[in-house]
């Protein structure tokens, strides 16, 4: 991924030279006049930035009556004749260009260029401007490559010459919409310059004759044109470009390629992020079919046709709250098994939705005690539901799901599971264990993006709980009815782009080999990570027999977390602070699009940190 700007690729006429871009205008007017057709300066300007023969054809397409290709070529011949006669008269370097180029070069930035002029047209221009103090490191004309603007090939030739493989390390600066489109098609950053541009279309004297209000109106017109074309930045004059470079570098640093060693959000594959780039209408049948396919694929990971998945806009906690609010009644008593912050969060939810409950709390470094749970079920007969967290993200401890569910079912209890961190990476046989519902989210082991929670639930239970929910927006029953049998329609605005990313993430999940392959990768990641840190002297808080292969909490010792965090971030890793209050800790997740070599690299980075 790009880390900083390495090249700025300028246009010529109207951008760096020829204030107002007047050299071509007379040529086009004269060219068409030579075949008996009068055109305006505005018509001559409109296609500015294209290869000049393409520009000539574009003008012909604007005429009220069609003309022949032979007439177009005759007009172009006259254009060339006029241009060659006066092009050297329009090689004045625009204000702030030389100083800006010097400042860019002082940062080690290469100076490139593209143009609509042919290489023959450029010969006198290059000599004239070089004598005046401006000479880019590379130049190319559209007749020297496959096609001119708006195709990206000239920009790519610049990048090849500079040894740049990442287009986001380059900026295209121009004064026409064709420049902006060329840059967008090359996937560079794009900057439109207003003053002295072809889009503005005025000479310096004409600009001076305008009132301040008139000039501002014309600048608004140009700004709107650049914005519509897709410009990333729009500047009045070239002296603003250095600040643009600084802002882009800030964004590149902010978005630098880092491995998120966290329990979610986590590192995602390019294909998942790229899937968000399409806009969809939520009423569209194609989009609803995608939604239905997501519902079915999630259900099939851990359940069967007796279950359905209910998607919810929001984080995983939204799904947990919806599960508790919809699937329990106000007259029921819930037994909450708690050994971490996310178990406690369910208590907070129960308080807010006015549910009766009994908390059975354990030390967060110990798994939920099945025997203690049985004692509580024996002594408290009015418990209807047992709820707990499978993998407590607080510490990374894995609770004995199978034993707890079998126990609860032996006592005839409903079982609700927070499987936020474990779903997709642990075998959870919902039908075999008769789990009533579990909650999870898109941005955990499915390796999607934040914004979608979901509950996998028995269909029969949903019907029984149709009137339970105290929340309108978190009502699982109503939400499920909206999705219907393959209808795929959210009740309220769908997080469309997040859902598209999840669709791709599920495709990746299958492609990798499903649960077994993903689980095995995470286990290998975990083993390399924990063994490596143990050798460096870091002690895991949770005993190995209770430790998940998802996230591990380590004692921080005398180290300063902020220093550790910043040092690892510089190496491309982002870690999590601990949630234990008794002793200082930090947490490392090994889920997401990360691999054994990433874990080895992290161990090396930690070793270097300790040595320093």
N, C-alpha and C positions, 0 to 999 in steps of 0.2 A: 504494500500500500504506500501511496505517496507520503513523503514526510516534509518536503519543502519545495518551493518553486525553484526550478533549475533553468527554465527558459521562458522568455517573453517573445512572442512572435507577432510582429507588427505588420499591418497593411502599409501601403505607400501613400498614394494620392488621397488627400483628405484626412489622413491619420498622422503621418510623419512629415509629409511635404505637401505642397500645393494647397494652401488654405482655401477651403471651399470646393476643392476638386474640380477645377475649371478646365484643365487641359483636355479631357475627353469631350466636354460638352460641345464646343464649337465643331469638333470633328464629326460628331453624330448629326448635328444640325446641318452642316455642310454636306455630309454624305447623303442624307435623305433629300436635301434640296436638289442634289445633282441628278436624282431620278424623278424630280417633279413632285416630291412630297414634303409638305411643311410639317415639322414637329416642334413642340414647345421644349423649353429647357427642362421643364418638369418631366416630360416624357423621356427626354434623354437621360435624366438622372435616375429614374425609377429603378432600372435593373442594375444600377452601379455596383461594381464589385465582381461581376461575372467576367469570364474570358470575353474579350471584346467582340469576337464574332458571335458568341452566344448573346452578348448584350445587344448587338445589332438585330439579331433574330427576335429577341424579347421586345424590342421597340416595335418591330413589324407586327407582332401579335397584338399590339395595342391599337393599331390603325383601324379606322372604321371599315375600310375596304381591304381585302387581302392583296398581297403583292407576291410576285414569284421569287423563287430562290435566286434566280439570276439577278433580279433587281436588288435583292438583299446583298448579294456579293458585290455588285457595283457600288452600292451605298457604302459597304465596308471598305472597298478600295479607296474611295474618296475620304472616308474617315481616317484611314492610315496615312494618306497623303497629308491631310490637314494636321494630324497629330504629330507626325515626324517634323513638320515645319515649325510647330510651336511648343513641343514638349519641354525643351530646355528652358523655355520662358516660365515654366511652372514647376520649377524644382526648388523653390524657396522652402527652407526647413521651418516647420511650425514652431511656435513658442514652446519652450520647456522641454523639447525633445532631446537635445544634446545633453542637458543637465540630468534628465531622467535616465537616459541610457548610461551615462557615466555612473550614476548612483546604483543602477542595477548591476552593472559590471563589477562595481566595488563589492557587491554581495556574492560575486561568483556566478551571476546569472548570465546565461548565453542570450545573445540577441539574434533572433531569426526574422524572416519576413516571407510574406506571400503577396500576390498581386493579381490583378486582372489584366495587366499588360503582358504582352508576349516578351520573350527573351530579347528579341531585336529591339523592341520599344524600350526595354530597360537599359540597354547599353549606354546611351547618353545620360540617362538619369543617374546611374550608378557612379559614373565619373564625376558628374556635376556635384552630387551631394557629398561624395567622398572628399572632394576639394573643400567643401564647406564644413566638414567635420563630422559627418554621419556616415558610418559604414557598418552594416550589420555583419554578424559572423557567418551568416548563411542567407542566400536568397534563392528563390526559385520562381519560375513563371509557369502558367498553366500548360503551355505547349511543351514543357519539359517533363510532364507526368501524364497519367492516364486521362484525368479530367480536371477541370478547374472547379471553382466554387459553384454550388455549395458543398461539393464533395470534399472529403477530408484529406485527399492524397498529398497536397502540397504541405500541409501541416505535418503529416507523417514523415515526409522526406526531411523536414527540419529536425524532427525528433530522432530519426535515424542518424543524421549527420552529427547530432549532439550526443548520441549514445544513450538516449532517454527511452525507456520502455514503458513508462507509466505516464499516460497523457495528462493525468491530474497534477503532474509536476510542471505543466506548461500553461501559459496564459495566451490567448489570442486577443489582440487589441485591434479594433477596426472602427470604421466610420460609416458602415452600411449594414443593412440587415443581412446581406450575403456574407459579410465577415462573421457576423454572429452565428449564422447557420453553419458556416464552415467550421467554426470552433466547436459548436455543439455536436456536430457530426463526428468530430475527432475526439470528443469527450474531454476537451480541454476546458479550463475556466475561460469565460468570455467577458470582455470589457468593451462597451461602446463609448466612444468619445464624441461629445456634442459639438464643442466650438471648433469651427473650421472644417466641419464634416460635410460630406456630400449630402447627408440627410438634412442638415440645416440649410445648406445651399446658398450661403451668402459670402461675399468677399469681406475683407476686413473693413473696407469703407462702407459697405452696406450694413454691416453690423453696427458700426459707429453711428450710422444715421437713424437707427431704431431707438425708440424710447425704451426705458427699462421694462415697462409693462409689455411692450410689443415683443421684445427679446425673450422675456420669460414665457410668453405664449408659444413662441416658436420652439423654445427649448422643451416645453411640455410635450409638444407634438413629436419631437425627436425622441424624447424619453419614452413615450408611449410606443413608438415604433420599435425601439430597441427591446423594450420589455416584452412586447408581443413576440418578437423573434426569439426570445429566450435568454437574453443577456443575464449573466450572473451579477455584474456590476455596471453602473452607468456613471461616468464622470464628466464634469464640465470640460476639464482641460487636462493635459498630460501631467501637470505637476501633482495631480492627485493619485497617480498610479503607484507611487512608492507606498502610500498608505494602504492601497488595495492589496499589494503584495504582502504587506505585514499582516493584514486581516486574513488573507488566504492561508498564510503560514500558520497563523494561530489556529485556524479551523483544521488544517492538516495535522497539527500536533495534537489537537483535541481528539481527532478521529483516527489517530495512529493505530496501526494494527497491534492489538494487545490480546493476550490470552486471559480471559476472565476466569480465574480459578475460584469461582463463587458458586453458591447453590442456585443461582438464577436471579436476574437474567444472566445468560451465559454466552460463550462464544458460539456464534452461528455460522453455518456455511454460507458462502456467497450466493448459492442458488436460493436459499431461504430469504435473504435480504432482497435479492433481485426480483423475487416473486411479488414483492409489494409494489412494483413500479407500474402495475396496471390498475386503472380505475374501473370499478364495476358498480352498476346500479343494483341495489339489494333486491329489487323486484324482478330483475332479469332472470329468466328461467335457467340460463347457463350458470349464473352465480348461485341460485338456489340448489342446483344440482351439485355444485361444488360443496356447499354447506352440508347437504345430505351425505355426500361421500365422506366428509370429515367425521360426521356423527357416527356413521357405520364403522369406519376404520378404528376410531377410538374404542368403540364398544367391543369390537372383535379382539382387541389386545388382551382383555381380561375377562370377557363375559360372552354371552350368547344371545339368542333371539328373545329370551325372557327379560332382557335388560335393554335399556336405551341410554343414550348419552344426551344430556341437556347442556348446551353451550350457554355461557353467560358472558356478557360484556363486563370486563373488569379483571382484577387480579384474582389469585387463588383464594384469598380470604373472602371475596364475594361468593365464590362457590361454596366454601365451608358454611358461611352464614345462610346461604340459600338452602343448603342441605339440612341444617339444623332447624331452620324456620319452617320449611315445608314438610319435613318428614317426621316432626315430633309435634305433639299437641300440647295445649296449655295445661291439660289435666295429667300429663305424663311426667314421670320423673326420669331424668337422664343421669347415668353414672359416667362421669368424665374421669378418665385415667390420664394423669398428668405427670410428665417428667421433663418439662421444658417450657419455653416461652410460648410455643405454638399451641400446646395443650392449654396453657393459661388463657390464651386468646379466645379459645372456645368458651371459657367461663365468662369472659367479658361479653361475648355475643349472646350467651344464654341470659345474662342479666338484662341486656338491651331488649331482647325479644320476649322477656317475661316468661322464661321457662323454669320449672322446678328442676333442681339438680343436686347431686351429691358429688363433691370433688374428692377423688382419691389420689393424693399426691405422693410422689416418690422423688428421691434425690435425682437430679438431672444427669448424674454420671452412672446411674443404675437403670437397667431396663425395667419396664413395668412387670411387677411381680404377680404371676398368675395365681399363686396360692392366696395372696392377700386379696386379689380380686374375687376369688371364690368365697372367701370369708365374708366379704362385703355383700355379695349376692345372696348368701345364706341368711345373713342377719337383717337384710333390707328387702322385704318381699314386694314393695310397690315399684321397684325399678322396672321400667319398660324398655329402656334403650341403653346400650353401652357405646360410648364414643371415645376414640383415642387417635393419636398420631402414630402412623406406622414408622416413619423415619423422622425423628425429631431433629430438625435443622439446627436447633440451638447448639447441639453438640455433635451431631452425626450419628447418634446412637440408633440402632435398629431394634424395634420392639418385637416381641414374639407374636406376630400377627396370627399365625395359624392356631397356636395354642389358645390365644385370647378369644378368637372367634368361635372355636369349638366349644370353649367353656361357656361363653355367653349363649350360644345356641342350645347347649345342653339345659340351660335354665330358661329357654324360651324367650330370649331377649332379641330385640332389634339391634343390628350392629351397623354403626356409621363410622367410616374410616377416613381420616385425613391422610391421603396417600400423595400429598403434594410432591414430595421429593422422590418417592419410590416408584411411582407409576411409570411404566415403560422400561424400568431397569431391574425390577424384581418380579418374580412369578407371583401373581395374585389371582388365584382361581376363585373368582367370585361365585360362579354357580356351584362348584364343588364344596366350598365352605359356607355357602348360603349367605354371603355378605349382602346386606340390603342396599348399601350405597357407599360409594367412595368419591372423594373430591380431589381434583388435581388441577393443573393449569398447563397452558401451552408452552411456557418458558422454562420448563424443567427438563426431564429426561427425554421428552419428545423433541427437544432442541428447536422449538419454535421461538416466537417473540412474545413479550409481555402484552397482555390486553385481553386474553380469553381464558376464563376459568371454565371448568366443566364438572358435572356430576354424572357418574355412571350409576344407574339406579334400576331396581326392579320395576317393571312396568306396572305390575299389580299393586305395588306399594304406592306408586304415584297416584293411581286412581283412588286408593283408600284415603290419601292425604289431600284431596282436592281442595278442601276448605281450610287448611291449617295456616297457610302463610299470612303473617302480619304485614309483610312488605309487598307492594305491588310489583316493583321492578325485579325483586329477587324470588318471585313465585315460580318454583320449578314446574309446577303443574301447568300453569298458564303458558309458560315458555315452551314446554314440551308440546302442548296442544297447537301452538303456533307453528312449530316445526312439522307437526302432523306426520302422516305416513308418507315420507318422501317429499313433503312440501318445501322444507328447507328455508322457511321464512322466519327471520328474527321478529319478535314483537316490536322492538324498538331499533333504532339505527344500529346496523351491524358494523363492527370494526373490520370493514371489508379487507383492508390491506393486511391486517394481522391474520385474518382467516386464510387469505391466499398464501401467506407465509407458512401457516400451519399445514395447509394442504401439501406444500412442497416438502415441509419437514417430515410429514408422514410418508411421502414418497421416498424420501431419503432413508427413513427408518426401515421400510421394506427392502430397499436396495442394499442396505448394509447387512441385512439378514434377520431383521426383526429383533424381538426381545433377547434371544439367546446371544446374538452377535454383539448387540449393544451392551448387554450385561457383561460379557466377557471382556470387551474393551475397557469398560469402566473398572472392572476388577484388576486388570493388568495395570491400568493407570494408578489405581490405589496402591497396589503392591510396590510399584517403583517409588511412588511418592513417600509412603510410610517407611519403607526400608531405608531410603536415602536420607530422610530427615532423622531417623533414629541414629544413623551413623554420625550425623552432625551434632547429636546430643539433644535433639528436640524430643520431648516426651509427649505421646498421645494421651489425652485426658481419659478416653474411653478404653477399657480393656479390649484386646483384639477380638475376643469371642462375641462381644456385643457391638462391635464397630461396623457401620455400614460401609459399602464400597462407593459411596456417593460424596460424602463430605467428612473431613476429619478435623477435630479440634486439638491444637497443640498448646502446651504451656509456653508462654512468652518468656518466662524467666526475667532476667534483668534488662532485656532488650526494650528499646522504645518502639512502640508499634508504628508511630508516624514515620520514624526513620527507616524502619524495615519496609513499610508500605511504599515510600517514595523511592527507595533503592530498587525494589523489585519492579515498580512501575517503569523506571528508566530502562530496565532490561526487557520490558514488554509483558510483564505479568501484573495482574490486579488481584489482590487477596481480600479477605473479609476480616473485620475485627471480631473478637470473641464476644459471646453473650454471657459467659459465666461471671458472676459477681465476686465469688470467693477469691479467685486467682486470676492474674492477667493471662489472656489466651489470644490466639488468632486461629482462623479457620481457613482451610484449603479445600475447595471443591475440585473434583476431577471429572465432572460431567460436561457435556457440551461438545463442540467440535474440537476436542483436544485428544492427544495421542501419547503413547509411551515416550516418544522422543521429547515431547513438551514437558513431561514430568521430569525427565532426566535433565533437561535444560534448566528447569526451576531449581532442582537440587544443586546444580552447579552455581546458579546465581546466588542462592542462599549461602553456599560455601564461600563465595567471593565476598559476600556481605560480612560474614563473620570474620574473615581474615582481615578485612579492612577496618 
